[in-house]
């Protein structure tokens, strides 16, 4: 396992939003156990008799827990950039250390080491260990609910506080005008009356209540201030109570949606493809099919998909050409997400299959995934994003997009030299386009209509090898499946915004647009994906002896337990 893979797995364990199972939860329980052990040690260390008899063991526990928390907190800081893009780089890590949980982690762990370098009292530093108990809030459901309740009602609480302050100031000035003549030495100016009014809210620590108003209307004002003093606690308490109820309902709804998401994902059981003879993950499941199989209502399905990080809704009408006038039909598609932007699989190959628009082009990510799977190639895809506004990783506008930096960095790691190959798989002939005479469209960096390989600034460095690959593939796919290919006949690939032109080291790159009629609806689509993988291996990585992965014969749920 590489360091980057280990870091990603570690980030998933530390990411509370993922609610990871298996060893992620085991790590949580271990951390909680050490927090409780440290708290018990701190408590027992307050008894002189216990210290005299078991002091050595208490010191040993202190050292062990401190070392454990040092390692754990250091790993959290190291992985912080994968949990939130705000924590990238050195200053990002500093920002993490000053976040709520980050600051607790740092104060409860690192000060222990200061006495090795500075003349601090070790006993004084040990008092900070009590902050370790605060770290348990990270794992407590009740604290999470309270935090969500306060966050959801903070604007209302701020408005009520503003109202209270304004009304109190108004009443204070009225009180001044009413009491100044009666008690000129007590209410000398407006500030005195303001201080008196606000002092009533905090228990009158300055003894201002010793000089209460003596006029009739002044006492009325004092009564109103007293009522507001009750409101200052009652209103926030009511708001937080309402927020707590809403947070509890939202959590119950989230848990239900999570269970529904698991049910939906279970419908993606691998099935034997009758033509390729492999156990294949279904490209999609229609809403009606999921209703029929799982007994879920449409709203439950929508909520379940929204709660999952590996499911998305697709409109099958978008996969049909314009002349078919297809009606809208919602379905669910599953995918792999192991990076913030989507999926990245490093198989140590010189060939990388790229799906920069998988989040928006229904089933194309799965088609590209199986090309990489059959061929033993690297795979990278953008699986996360919104269709409107449309922001793919194919054309880069210079605008900062979430996950783009990680995507480009991973892409360069997968293809670090000019001898590597990036093969981009995208869709053609969708709902807003007419069907074309050819079904597979190759682009090598030339202009639309230029079917030669003589253009300037091509995307390929080895033009001869790319040319041989294209002619061989075009011949085989026509002979085997009666499908036609073209080279830049209908699509332009000279755009300077194409992602590969923005890499520091530019490997060979080929852009292949496949008609949805082939990638999504053709009964031989997985055989076609296998043919593409075979041709790529024959021309681009013939020096490696590859065998098809054994897990293609294994029946399982979705992409779980694939030998990635």
Buried (B, 14 or more C-beta within 10 A) or exposed (E): EEEBEEBBBBBBBBBEEEEBEEEBEEBBEEBBEBBEBBBEBBEBBEEEEBBEEBEEEBEEBBEBBBEBBBEBBEBBBBBBBBBBEEBBEEEBBEBBBEBEBBBBBBBBBBBBEBBEEEEEEEEEBBEBBEBBBBBBBBBEEEEBBBBBBBEBBEEBBEEBEEEBEEBBBEBBEBBBEBBBEEBEEBBEEBEBBBEBBBBBBEEEEEEBEEBBBEBEEBBBBBEBBEEBBEBBEEBBEBBBEBBBEBBBEBBEEBEBBBEBBEBBBEBBBBEEBEBBEBBBBBBBBBBEBBBEBBEBEEEBBBBBBBBBEBBBBBBBBBBBBEEEEBEEBBBBBBBBBBBBBBBBBBBEBBBBBBBBBBBBBBBBBBBBBBBBBBBBBBBBBBBBBEBEEEBBBBEBEEEEBEBBBBBBEBBBBBBEEEEBBBBBBBBBBBBEBEBBEBBBBBBBBBBEEBBEBEBEEBBBBBBEBBBBBBEEBBEBBBEEBEBBBBBBBBBEBBEEEBBBBBBEEBBBBBBBBBBBBBBBBBEBBBBBBBBBBBBBBBBBBEEEEBEBBEBBEEEBBBBEEBEB
